[in-house]
Amino acid sequence: MEFRAPLEDILFTLSALGADRLDHYDADLTREIGEHFGRFATDVLAPINAIGDAQGCRLENGRVRMPQGFKEAFDQLAADGWQGLTAPEDFGGQGQSHIMLGVTSEIFSGANHALQMVTGLVPGAIRTLLTFGTEDQKSAYIPKLIDGTMLATMCLTEPNAGSDLARIRTRAVPSGGAWKITGEKIFISGGDQDLTDDIFHLVLARTSDDGLKGLSLFIVTGRVSVTRIEEKMGLHASPTCQIVFDETNAELIGSEGQGLIAMFTMMNHARIDVALQGVAHAARAFDLANAYAHDRVQGQINGSDARLIDHDDVRRMVDDIDALALMSRGIAHLAMIELERGDKPALIEFLTSMAKVFGSEAGIRAAETGMQVLGGYGYLTEYGLDQTYRDARITAIYEGANGIHTRTLATRGIKSGGAEAFGQLLQDLGASQDSQERWAQAVEYVQRGSATHMAPYFYQVAAQVLVSVLSHHYEAQADTHPDPDRIRRVARHVCVHADAEATKGIFIMNALCA
């Protein structure tokens, strides 16, 4: 089934959640750019998705070779200016907003997650340069990231340092007014590729032994030594590299000892991106399952042949998939809208973690449920749901495992004021009294008991209360969507389940406090 960008759903969600109240949001321009990129995704990106999955990447003589068609697709992507969509016009970019990037990023991931992974760190790298780079660094690298001369990587993880970054051992030492880096990094997406002649690596390295305070951020350009590419469950066309630095020349970006702060600029961009990857997979799973269920004739109802969608259980599953896509997109869009406003950092951090968890789990569950709708055909490679599931599965793991994010919500989210800001957001969105009371109860329980023990249930209440609020917004705005009956049906379907799941979370937290 040909890939179709879910643009109407994207525009509906943005409108329903108030994006049009942002100073720089232009609904007509967003539609125009979304349609243009949607055509590019359908015509260029999606046709090589299965090819990339089948061929994978190869390591030949120390260089990574990308699958057939990927170089040509990237060249067109760069030539059309998509790599500089949000970059400042002063450097040759288009100066568009986070919202516009979110629209194209979701469409890109739905069409070809693997290529999106290799190209998608450029906006975060540019933002990091704009925030922490010197004027010389900005002028040297931003134009190259925009025009496709360079792609970017984010080099954090090491064999003994995954989520625990205090264990990083890669070290940078001063050398004649510059720096040299020695160490090993693993799980580096796009650590090498043959799409560009140069690569912009942001490398977290140790400049002192003072734990996290001893970490600094560095720029390394050019080719580095690749010792292997990982054999993975999915994302076969995205090279996940193990790389070695051996007294490699590097430039400090930002202040010495402030590397984690600088790197989080890129990581926070990446976490919203991961949320949208999950949304994209959920939307693709809905498209595939819905089309199959409407086409497949199976069984009878009242003596007449019935399509799969006419059977209650199949209708429930298809609506579940649709709801996962619509609601995960809504949470991600709320985070993007707040990021665009920029005046509530604690709320942005809270929503970013929630969007990452909800979006990644939505993509995985939607793909799995979609396979069930298709029955035996869902287990085959013919319809592509197997690749959707395999590619989606990593999203719950990278950019912070989901358990870390739920713990962050229940710990840092309380201390930083994020939970309080979230409560205010619920009020601003018109949450029911019951929803507000459930949220107040969840905050009280997590403050009374063990926050880390209660973290999964605290997240459950937060997410489901927000989903309930979103469902009411969607239903109220349904007539603005081309298929209002579908939106109303799914919104009502969601609301009942969300209220029940939030109540369940409160029940468990209460029991844990006893």
ChimeraX attribute file (.defattr): number of C-alpha atoms within 10 A of each C-alpha:
attribute: neighborCount
match mode: 1-to-1
recipient: residues
	/A:1	10
	/A:2	11
	/A:3	20
	/A:4	17
	/A:5	27
	/A:6	19
	/A:7	18
	/A:8	15
	/A:9	18
	/A:10	21
	/A:11	19
	/A:12	20
	/A:13	24
	/A:14	21
	/A:15	17
	/A:16	19
	/A:17	19
	/A:18	14
	/A:19	22
	/A:20	14
	/A:21	11
	/A:22	12
	/A:23	9
	/A:24	13
	/A:25	20
	/A:26	14
	/A:27	14
	/A:28	10
	/A:29	11
	/A:30	20
	/A:31	17
	/A:32	12
	/A:33	14
	/A:34	23
	/A:35	17
	/A:36	12
	/A:37	21
	/A:38	23
	/A:39	15
	/A:40	20
	/A:41	24
	/A:42	19
	/A:43	14
	/A:44	20
	/A:45	26
	/A:46	20
	/A:47	16
	/A:48	20
	/A:49	24
	/A:50	17
	/A:51	16
	/A:52	22
	/A:53	19
	/A:54	13
	/A:55	13
	/A:56	21
	/A:57	23
	/A:58	18
	/A:59	17
	/A:60	9
	/A:61	7
	/A:62	14
	/A:63	18
	/A:64	22
	/A:65	19
	/A:66	23
	/A:67	21
	/A:68	15
	/A:69	15
	/A:70	21
	/A:71	17
	/A:72	11
	/A:73	18
	/A:74	22
	/A:75	15
	/A:76	15
	/A:77	20
	/A:78	17
	/A:79	13
	/A:80	14
	/A:81	15
	/A:82	20
	/A:83	25
	/A:84	27
	/A:85	21
	/A:86	22
	/A:87	25
	/A:88	18
	/A:89	12
	/A:90	10
	/A:91	18
	/A:92	16
	/A:93	20
	/A:94	17
	/A:95	15
	/A:96	17
	/A:97	17
	/A:98	18
	/A:99	21
	/A:100	20
	/A:101	21
	/A:102	19
	/A:103	24
	/A:104	24
	/A:105	22
	/A:106	27
	/A:107	34
	/A:108	27
	/A:109	28
	/A:110	31
	/A:111	30
	/A:112	28
	/A:113	28
	/A:114	25
	/A:115	26
	/A:116	21
	/A:117	22
	/A:118	24
	/A:119	23
	/A:120	22
	/A:121	23
	/A:122	25
	/A:123	24
	/A:124	24
	/A:125	26
	/A:126	25
	/A:127	19
	/A:128	22
	/A:129	23
	/A:130	16
	/A:131	14
	/A:132	20
	/A:133	20
	/A:134	14
	/A:135	10
	/A:136	8
	/A:137	16
	/A:138	17
	/A:139	14
	/A:140	11
	/A:141	19
	/A:142	25
	/A:143	20
	/A:144	19
	/A:145	27
	/A:146	27
	/A:147	21
	/A:148	24
	/A:149	17
	/A:150	22
	/A:151	27
	/A:152	25
	/A:153	25
	/A:154	24
	/A:155	22
	/A:156	23
	/A:157	22
	/A:158	22
	/A:159	13
	/A:160	13
	/A:161	15
	/A:162	16
	/A:163	15
	/A:164	11
	/A:165	18
	/A:166	16
	/A:167	16
	/A:168	25
	/A:169	21
	/A:170	21
	/A:171	22
	/A:172	29
	/A:173	16
	/A:174	14
	/A:175	12
	/A:176	7
	/A:177	6
	/A:178	12
	/A:179	20
	/A:180	20
	/A:181	26
	/A:182	17
	/A:183	18
	/A:184	22
	/A:185	25
	/A:186	24
	/A:187	21
	/A:188	23
	/A:189	22
	/A:190	27
	/A:191	30
	/A:192	32
	/A:193	24
	/A:194	14
	/A:195	23
	/A:196	14
	/A:197	12
	/A:198	19
	/A:199	23
	/A:200	23
	/A:201	24
	/A:202	25
	/A:203	27
	/A:204	27
	/A:205	27
	/A:206	28
	/A:207	22
	/A:208	16
	/A:209	13
	/A:210	11
	/A:211	13
	/A:212	18
	/A:213	17
	/A:214	19
	/A:215	28
	/A:216	26
	/A:217	29
	/A:218	26
	/A:219	18
	/A:220	22
	/A:221	18
	/A:222	12
	/A:223	17
	/A:224	18
	/A:225	17
	/A:226	21
	/A:227	14
	/A:228	18
	/A:229	23
	/A:230	15
	/A:231	13
	/A:232	15
	/A:233	12
	/A:234	20
	/A:235	26
	/A:236	27
	/A:237	30
	/A:238	29
	/A:239	30
	/A:240	23
	/A:241	24
	/A:242	22
	/A:243	23
	/A:244	18
	/A:245	19
	/A:246	13
	/A:247	15
	/A:248	16
	/A:249	19
	/A:250	22
	/A:251	20
	/A:252	24
	/A:253	23
	/A:254	20
	/A:255	13
	/A:256	16
	/A:257	20
	/A:258	16
	/A:259	24
	/A:260	19
	/A:261	17
	/A:262	24
	/A:263	25
	/A:264	14
	/A:265	18
	/A:266	22
	/A:267	20
	/A:268	17
	/A:269	21
	/A:270	22
	/A:271	23
	/A:272	24
	/A:273	29
	/A:274	28
	/A:275	30
	/A:276	33
	/A:277	31
	/A:278	39
	/A:279	36
	/A:280	32
	/A:281	33
	/A:282	35
	/A:283	31
	/A:284	30
	/A:285	30
	/A:286	25
	/A:287	21
	/A:288	23
	/A:289	29
	/A:290	23
	/A:291	14
	/A:292	21
	/A:293	21
	/A:294	14
	/A:295	13
	/A:296	13
	/A:297	14
	/A:298	14
	/A:299	13
	/A:300	13
	/A:301	11
	/A:302	6
	/A:303	7
	/A:304	8
	/A:305	12
	/A:306	17
	/A:307	18
	/A:308	22
	/A:309	23
	/A:310	17
	/A:311	15
	/A:312	10
	/A:313	12
	/A:314	21
	/A:315	17
	/A:316	15
	/A:317	20
	/A:318	27
	/A:319	21
	/A:320	21
	/A:321	28
	/A:322	26
	/A:323	26
	/A:324	28
	/A:325	26
	/A:326	27
	/A:327	28
	/A:328	30
	/A:329	30
	/A:330	26
	/A:331	27
	/A:332	26
	/A:333	28
	/A:334	22
	/A:335	24
	/A:336	26
	/A:337	23
	/A:338	19
	/A:339	21
	/A:340	18
	/A:341	14
	/A:342	11
	/A:343	10
	/A:344	13
	/A:345	16
	/A:346	20
	/A:347	24
	/A:348	24
	/A:349	21
	/A:350	26
	/A:351	29
	/A:352	29
	/A:353	27
	/A:354	28
	/A:355	32
	/A:356	33
	/A:357	28
	/A:358	26
	/A:359	34
	/A:360	29
	/A:361	22
	/A:362	32
	/A:363	33
	/A:364	26
	/A:365	22
	/A:366	32
	/A:367	32
	/A:368	21
	/A:369	24
	/A:370	32
	/A:371	24
	/A:372	17
	/A:373	24
	/A:374	21
	/A:375	11
	/A:376	9
	/A:377	15
	/A:378	22
	/A:379	16
	/A:380	13
	/A:381	11
	/A:382	10
	/A:383	17
	/A:384	20
	/A:385	26
	/A:386	19
	/A:387	21
	/A:388	28
	/A:389	24
	/A:390	17
	/A:391	26
	/A:392	30
	/A:393	22
	/A:394	19
	/A:395	25
	/A:396	23
	/A:397	13
	/A:398	16
	/A:399	19
	/A:400	17
	/A:401	15
	/A:402	21
	/A:403	16
	/A:404	17
	/A:405	24
	/A:406	24
	/A:407	20
	/A:408	21
	/A:409	28
	/A:410	27
	/A:411	19
	/A:412	17
	/A:413	23
	/A:414	19
	/A:415	14
	/A:416	16
	/A:417	16
	/A:418	23
	/A:419	24
	/A:420	19
	/A:421	20
	/A:422	20
	/A:423	22
	/A:424	15
	/A:425	15
	/A:426	20
	/A:427	15
	/A:428	9
	/A:429	16
	/A:430	15
	/A:431	21
	/A:432	15
	/A:433	10
	/A:434	12
	/A:435	24
	/A:436	18
	/A:437	14
	/A:438	20
	/A:439	25
	/A:440	14
	/A:441	17
	/A:442	26
	/A:443	20
	/A:444	13
	/A:445	20
	/A:446	23
	/A:447	16
	/A:448	10
	/A:449	15
	/A:450	15
	/A:451	21
	/A:452	17
	/A:453	14
	/A:454	24
	/A:455	22
	/A:456	21
	/A:457	23
	/A:458	27
	/A:459	25
	/A:460	23
	/A:461	28
	/A:462	25
	/A:463	23
	/A:464	25
	/A:465	27
	/A:466	26
	/A:467	26
	/A:468	24
	/A:469	22
	/A:470	26
	/A:471	25
	/A:472	20
	/A:473	18
	/A:474	26
	/A:475	19
	/A:476	14
	/A:477	18
	/A:478	20
	/A:479	14
	/A:480	15
	/A:481	18
	/A:482	12
	/A:483	12
	/A:484	14
	/A:485	13
	/A:486	14
	/A:487	26
	/A:488	19
	/A:489	14
	/A:490	23
	/A:491	27
	/A:492	17
	/A:493	16
	/A:494	25
	/A:495	19
	/A:496	12
	/A:497	14
	/A:498	22
	/A:499	21
	/A:500	16
	/A:501	18
	/A:502	26
	/A:503	19
	/A:504	15
	/A:505	23
	/A:506	21
	/A:507	13
	/A:508	13
	/A:509	25
	/A:510	17
	/A:511	10
	/A:512	14
	/A:513	13
	/A:514	6
